[in-house]
């Protein structure tokens, strides 16, 4: 009696299983490993280790892409390693490095960046937000005037304003750009206090403003609200007070070169 031929399973036969388990990177890596003589003969445990590492790397990459997309950073290419410390702007290299470690976000502390128009506040905030996303934190970048306008409209439907406030509360790093632009009405003040109060001790908030902190009470225009907001926001904040000429002017007149 002839012995039955033993059927062997190919990697392509397993593709539906990989797909069902959503292990696309593992499948692709398995195919390439089988085509390589050295990796094809590896011990089973070493083979599995490489496959798991490939899948984890792909998932980490996809998660980072989602965080950066959600963050909506104004200057998407802003990166701490590209900061030019040769131009005097009041930037402290060791402080930037400390903020870049994201330890302040782990401790639910805040960051305030102030300075004249064009000195690079929003770009620095973007670079710090980029670092936060790469460290695994969720982030969201807003222009404060636009956010407050949207929230005012959301008050027309109670469920919508509650949803917006919940979303703002759960973000690890909330960036409020252009603090101090425009005037606040009663609804704006109430919404701003709720945002800051909800996040106090549970999330980090980063502010950029042309106004020095000492002028913020005047911007809020109500002693009760200003005391409550500033106490929660400024008390545990790292502060960067930027100086110097406009970076836009330097770029315009050729003093600095645009990155291509």
N, C-alpha and C positions, 0 to 999 in steps of 0.2 A: 504494500500500500504506500502510495506516494505521500511524502510529508507535505502538509499544506504550507504554502508560502506565507511567511510572516509579514503582515502588513505593517508598514511604518507610517507614522504620522508626520507630515511636513509642517513647517511653520505656517505655510499658507492655509493649511487645514484648520489651524487654530485662530486664524484672523477673526472669524465671527465672535469667538469667545473674548478675544482682546477688545473688540469693538463694544461688545455688550457690557464689559466691565470698564469701558472708557479708558483703556490703557494704550492709546495710540502711540505715544512715545516709546513705550516698552516694546510694542510690536515692531516699530521701525528700527529700533536699536537691535532687536533680536535678529532681524533679517540681515543687517550689516555685519553682526558678529558671526553669523553662520557662514558668511562669504569670506571671512578672514580666517586663514588657517590657524593662526595662533589663538585667537579667541574661541574658535569652534572647539578646540580641545581642552578648554579650561575646566576646572573642577565645577561641579554643579552649583555649589554654594557661591563660588566666585562669579559664575555666570549670572546667577540670580541677583547678586549684589550689584553688578553693572547695570542690569535691567532696571532694578528699583531706583538706582541713582539717576538713570536717564529719565524715568517717569517723574521723579520728584523734581528734577531740574526743569522739566517742561512745565510742570504745574506751578512751580515758583515763578517762572518767567511769565506765564499767563496771568497769575495773580497780581504781579507787579504791573503788568500792562493795564489791568482793570483798575488798580489803585491810582495810577498816573492819569488815566482817562477820567476817572471820577473827580480827581483833585482839580482838574481844569485850571492848571497853572497858567498864568498870563504869559510868562516867558518860559516856554516849555523846555528849552535847552539850558536854562539856568542851572549851574552846577557849582558847588563850593570850590572845587579844584580850579575853576576858571576865574575866581575872584582876583582882581589886580590890586595887591596891597601897595604897589609902588606909588599909586595916586593917593594923596592925603585926603581921606574922607572920614577920619575918626573911627576906622575899623580896627579892632584889636584881633590880631591873628589867633591868639590863644583862646579868646572868647568865642570866636567863630568856630574853632575846632571843638570847643566844649559843646556848643549848640549843635554842631554837626553830629555829635555822638548820640543825640536824641534822648539823653538821660533826663532832660527837663520835661520831655513829653511823658516819659515813664512815671515821673513824679507829679504829673498834672499841673505843671507850672506854665506861666505865660511868657510871651516875648513881645516887646514893644520896640518898634523901629521908627524913629522920627528924623526929620531932616527936610531941607528945602526941596522944592520941585526939581526933579531931574538928577538927584544925587545917587539914585540907584536903590531906593528903599524896596520897591516892588520886586526888583530883580533879586536882591538878597533874600527877600521873603520867599521867592520862588525857588531859589537854590536850597533853602532850608526845608521847604516843603518837599522838594525832590528827594532830599536825604531822608526825610521822614517816611516817604512812600517806600523807599528802598530798604528801610529798616523794618518794614512790615506794618506801619501805621496807616490807618485811613486818614484822608485829608480832603478838605474842600476849600477852594479859593473863591471869595466873593468880593465884589466892590460893595462896600457897606451901603451907599446910597441906593443902589439897585436892589439889594437884598431887602432893605426896609420898605422900599416901594412895593415889592412883590408881597411882602408880608401884610402890608396895609390892604392890598387887594384881596388877600386870602381871608381877611376878617369877615368878608361877605358870606363866607360859608364856614361855620364853626368847625366842622370835621377837617377842613383843609388847613386851617391855621394850627390845629392840634397836630396834624400830620407833619407840617413843616417844622414845628418846634421839636417834635420827637426826632426827626432826622438831624436837626442841628445839634441836638443833645448827644447823640451817639457817635458823632465823628471824633476821632482821636485828636486831630489838629484842625481847628477852624481858623482860617485866615480872613481877616476883615481889612481889606485894602481901602485906602482913601477915607479913613476915619477923619471926621471934621469937615467934610465937604457938604455944603448945603445946610439947611436948617431942620431941626427936629420938631415935630408936633407931638401932641400928647400920646398918640398911638405909637409913634416911633420910639419915644422914651420908654413906654411900657414894654414894647417888644424887645428893645435893647436890654433892659434890665432882666427880662425873663430869659433871654439867650445867655447872658453872662451868669446869672444866678443858677440856671440849670446845669451849667458846665463847671461851676466852681467845685474843685476837688474831684472831678470825674473826667475832665478833658482839658486840653491845652488850647489857648486862644492866642493868635499872633495878630498884632495890629500894626499897620503902617499909617503914618500921618504926617502932614506938613506942619501940624500944630504941635508945639511942645506940650508935654503932659500937664504943665501948670495952667494951660489954657483950656483944658478939657471940660472943667466945670462950667465955664462960660458957654461952651458948645452945647452942653446938655441942657442948660438954662433952667434947671430946677434943683435947688439945694438937696432935697430929699433923694431924688433920683441920682444926682451926681455923686453924693456920698456913698450910696449903696453900690452903684456901678463901679466907681473908682476903687473902693475898698476891695472889692472882689477881684478886680482886674489888675491893679497896679501892685498890690501888696506883695505878691510872690512872683513878680515879673522880672525877667532879664531885660535890660534896656540897652539899646544901641542908639546913640545920638550921632547921626551922620552929619558931616560938615563938608566944606569944600564947594567947588564950582560944579555946575551941571555936567553930568556925564554925556548928556545929549549934545551940549555945546562942544565939548571936547571931541566927540565923534564927528560932529558936523564939520569942524574946522581941521580935521585930520590929526588931532593930538593923540587919538587912539584909533586903532584899526578894527573895523568890524570883522568878526569871525565869519568865515564862509562855510 
